[in-house]
């Protein structure tokens, strides 16, 4: 991180004022001291003392009406520069997001259009068997699902940015049953060993929004799958104590550095933005955190580079 340099101003008005005031009081002390030692110079010293007294009145005037406005101008200048720099950074981030979003939206749209075009050609259909047709339709459905998730993420972030809370519809539900549903759904597309461990202390029902917690679990598991080698193990451990019910997703993937962990909840942030990076808008974890916060829960990440990542979120009992 590049340290922001402050402008090098030769004079700090406040420090200058205090120095002048201190010097004036010190000079008055010495004048009164010398007057007691040298009575013959008392008239001259009294005149000097009067001048110093006048300066005590003048110095605050200079500070409040001259030096303080200068200091305010300096502070305003620094603040303006900082705000301008922050706006430039935001413009760069938003430009990158628009570019990534355009690419992410174009991919499923192109897939849908391509396979739909093939299936609308009667000559092509006649050459396909039933399994090929099912695969084509399955690909179209998955691309539509991907498109729907991208739009949902953008809408959620738009709500968060405008200061709105993500709408929640809580009701008593089983976290175990929800996890099993998500695992069954993802296991059809994954080549990983997904293991679910549920403690006997976990209550049968918790109060949460099914759709939103489903969104959280799928995001965490999808990240674990995307950033872990095939055939590796991903564990989901569910426990409960006096603080709440915790769900921990642990993988054996590429892991993250401390700097990446610190920024993982930032909107539009992607730990790997290279051409070979795993696709995504960089919105997922910021939305996950907002959903957990809105449930009055907590979320934490423990990760080591090249060793894997563990993400734990807790919901109140």
N, C-alpha and C positions, 0 to 999 in steps of 0.2 A: 504494500500500500504506500502510495506517495504521500508524504506529509505535506499538508497545505501550508505554504509560507505566508507569514503575516507581512504586510508592508512595513518597510524599515523607516519609521518616522523618527527624526532626530530628537523631538521633544514630546514628552508626555505631560500635558497641561496640569494634571492633578499632582504629579510628582514635583513639577516646577513650582506650583503654588505652595506646597508644603515646605519645600526647601527655602523659598523666599520668606515665608512666614516664620520659619524656625530661625533663619538668619536675623530677621528683624528683632525678635524677642531676645536672642542672644546678645545682639548689639546693645539693646536697651539695658540689659543686665550689666554689661561692662561699663556703659556710660555712667550708670548710677554708682557703680563701684568706684570708678575714678573720681567722681564728684566728691565722694567722702574722703578720698585721699588728697585731692588737689582742690581745695576751696577757691583758690585764686582763679581757677579756670571754670568756675561754676557757671558764669554767664554763657560762655561759649558752649559748654557742655549741655546747658539747658536748652539752648537753641537747637543743638544737634538732637537732643531728646525730643523736642517738639516735632522736628522733621521726621524722626522715627515713628512717633505716635501717629502723625499724619499718614505715614506709609502703611501703618497697620490698617487704617481705614481704606486706603487706596488699593492695597493688594487684594482684598476680597472683591472689590468692585471690578478689578482687572480680571479676576478669575471667573466670576459669575457672568460678566457681560462681554468678555473677550475670549478668555482661554476655554471656558466651558463650551461655548458654541463651536469653537475649533475642534474640541474633543468630540462633540456630538457629530460634527461633519465627518471626522475620521471614522467613527464607529459606523455611521450610516454607509460610508463608502465601503468599509469592510463587509458589512452585511449584504450590500448590493452585489458585491463581487462574489460572495459565497452563494447567494441565491441564483445568480447568473450561472455559476459553475454547476450548481445542482440541477438547474433547468436543462443545461446542455447534456448532463448525464442521463436525465429522464428522457430527453429526446432521442438519445442514442439507443437506450433500452427499448423504448417504444417502437423505434424504427426496426430494431432487430426482431422484436415480437411480431410486428406486422409481416415481416419477411418470412419468419418461421411459420406463422399462422397460415399465410397464403400457401406455403408448401404443404403443411399438414392437411389443409382442406382440399388442396388439389389432388393429393394422392388417392383418397377414397372416392372422390368424384370421378377421377379418371378410370379407376377400377370398375365402378358401377356402370359408367358409360360404355367401357370396352366390352364387358361381359353381356350387358343388355343388348348391345349391337350384334354380338355373336348370336344370342338367343332369338333375336328378331329376324335373323336370316334363315329362311326355310331350308335353303340348300345346306347351310351349315348344321342346322338341327338334325337333318336326316343322316348326317355322318356321325352324330354323337350317340353314345349309349346312355342308359339311364343313370349310371354312376357319374358320368361326366356332366350330365345335366344337373344332377344334385349338387355336385362340387361347385359348378358355376353359380347356382342359386345360393349356395351356402356362402360363397365368397362375396356375392352381392349383399347378402344380409349382414355379414360381418363388417363390410365397408360402411354400410348404412349405420350400423351400431357405433362404429368408430366416429363417424361424422356427427352423430347425435351426442356423443360424449364430449367432443370438441366444442360444440355449440353450448352444451350445458356448462362446461367449465368457463367459457367466456362470459356467459350470463351471470354465473355465480360471482366471478371476479368483478363484474360490472356492479353488482349489488353491494359487494364489500367496499369498492372504491367510492360509491355514493353514500356510504355510511349506513346502509341498510343491513339488518341482520338476515342471515339465511333463514328462510321460513322452516320451522320445525313442527312436526306433528307426532308428538310423543305418545306412546302407549306401552303397556307392559308386554314385553316380548322376551323370547329366549335367545340369548347371545350365541349359545351353542348351535341351535338350529340355523341361525343366520349364517354363522361361519361355515357350517356344513354345506349350505346352499352355494355360497361363494366358491368354496373349494371344489365342489362338484362341477360348477360352471367353468372354472379355470383349468381344472385337471384335463378337460377335453382338449385344450389347446397347448398344454404345457408338457415338457419332457423332464420335469423335475419331480423329486420325491417330496410330496406335500404331507406333512405329519401334523395332526391336531391333537393337543393334549389339554384336557379340561379337568381342573381340580374339582374334587368333590365338594369343596367349600363354596363353589360358585352358585349363587341363587338361581332358582329355576327361571325367574323372570327379572328383567331390569326395565326401567322406563327410558326409552330412547326412540328416535325417529328411524324407522327401519330403512327407508330409502337412503338417508344420509349416512348412517353407520355402514350400510352396505357399500356406499360410495367410498368411505374411508378404508374399509377392509380390502376392497378390490384394488384401490390405489396402492396400498402398502404391499399387497401380494404381487401386483403387476410389476412394481418396481423391483421387488426381490427376484422375480422371475427374469426380468429384462437384464438385470445387472449381475446375474449368477450364471456360472457355466451349466450347460445341460447335464442332466442326471445328478446334479448336486441336491442336497437336502435343504428344504425350507421348513422350519418348525413354527407352529402357532401355538403358544402356550397361554391358557386362560386361567387366571388365579383371582382370588378374592381375599380381602382383609378389611380392617376397620376403615381404611381410606377409600375403598371402592373396588370395582372389578377391573382388572388389568388384562389387556390383550397384547402379547408381545410377539412380533414377527421377526424371526432371525434367519439370515441367509449366510451363505458361504461365498459371497460375491466379491466384487472389486473393492468395496469399502470406500470411505471418504476421508479426506484430510480434515483437520480442525477448522480450517478456513471455509471449507465446503459445508461442514455441518452448521457453522454460524450463519450461513447464507441460504440454507436449504429451504427456509420458509419464505424467502423473498419472492414476490411476484415476478414472473418471467425468468427467474434464475434457473439455469441449467448447469450442473456441475461440469459437464463435458459438452462444449459447444463446437467441437471439431466436426469435420465432414463425416467422420466415422461414428459419431455419437448416436446413442439410442434416441429414436424420434420422440418428440414430445414438445408441448408448449412451455413447460416450466411453470405451470399453474397448479398442478396437482397438490403439492405439499402445502402451499399457502391456503388452499381451500380446505384441506384436511385439518389444518390447525384451527381454522375459523369454525369448522363444524364441531370439533372437540371443545373449543372454548365456549361455544354457544350451548353445549351440553353441560357446562360447568365442570368439564374434565380437564385432564392434563395430557401432554404428549412429550416424549423425550427420545433422543437418539444417541446410541452408543455405536461408534464405528471405528474401525482401524483399517488403514489402507492395505489392500491385498488380502485382508483376513475376513471381511464380511461386515454386515451391518445389522443392528438390532434396534427396532423401533417399537416403543411401548406407549400405548395410550390407555388412560384410565377413565372410567365412567363412574359417577357416584351411585351408591347403592340406593 
